[in-house]
Amino acid sequence: APHGPGLGYTQLNCDDPETEQAAQVALDYINTNLAGGFKHVLNQIDKAELWSRRPAGEIYVLELDTLETTCHALDHTPPEKCPVRERMEHAVEGDCDVQLLKMDGQFRVLSVKCHSSPDSAEDVIKLCPDCPLLVPRNSTKVVHAVEAALAAFNAHSNGSYFQLVEVSRAQLAPLPPSVYVEFVVAATDCVAKEVTDPTKCNLLAEKQYAFCKAAVPEKVDAEVSVTCKMFQTQPVVPQPQPEGTSAPEVGPGAPMTHQADVTAAAGPVL
Amino acid sequence: VVVKPGGPSLAAAAVRPCPGRIRHFKI
């Protein structure tokens, strides 16, 4: 349709306070609704358009460049206080196309589409030839490293047996040959010292997550170092159910629910 | 360069509204 009066768009200045405010609302939405991985912070606003909307309001169409932080999605640290992943740790950037509606002075996220990609290996090696490089999280070396790290963690646990939830990132270090892994675990209803069959252990209804970092040397019988940060337990949140459906299963074997999923439906309002 | 009176100034034309500033580093 031809553009009528008032239906066109205006190119905004990417560094305008209002554009930055819209970008921040989008970033908050992205970080609140992460299914896993790490929180991101704004690095650069690539494009900003303002479209008028009928019958009322304005639509902000933004292209955002983000950078991965070291805070896991389950970490409650505000993203602005999270350190950006350094280039020597093999940084990861995000490219996001977002649309926000501004009405009555309030922003509401309409759509978000993000794609993340790591820095190129060549760039990291140029910066430091011995820096560990990111590798696929499902590679054999990584899977073995995570298993070894989790076994070491559980061997020293005086309480619950912890189960793997997610492998968040993995790097291969050349000297000495080691695998650096970052992963999420959750407490189960089994006692670590008494577990005989881990497959029979169930995640607790009130989720107790921990984020772990481990260095696993490739040399056989070398010492594995693993440190985990426990997060506050996440209370069981009843999910709104459509009429005629039964209440959600919240037993120990119920599927995991991130609190972020609950806020997704409503959308953030500034 | 001929600038018409009342047209955009050269300074205004030089302003690049986007992309915006880089806050950390560019990959």
Interface residues (C-beta under 8 A of the other chain):
Chain A: Q11 L12 N13 C14 D15 T19 E20 V41 L42 N43 Q44 I45 D46 K47 A48 D65 L67 V84 R87 A91 E93 D119 D123
Chain B: P17 C18 P19 G20 R21 I22 R23 H24 F25 K26 I27
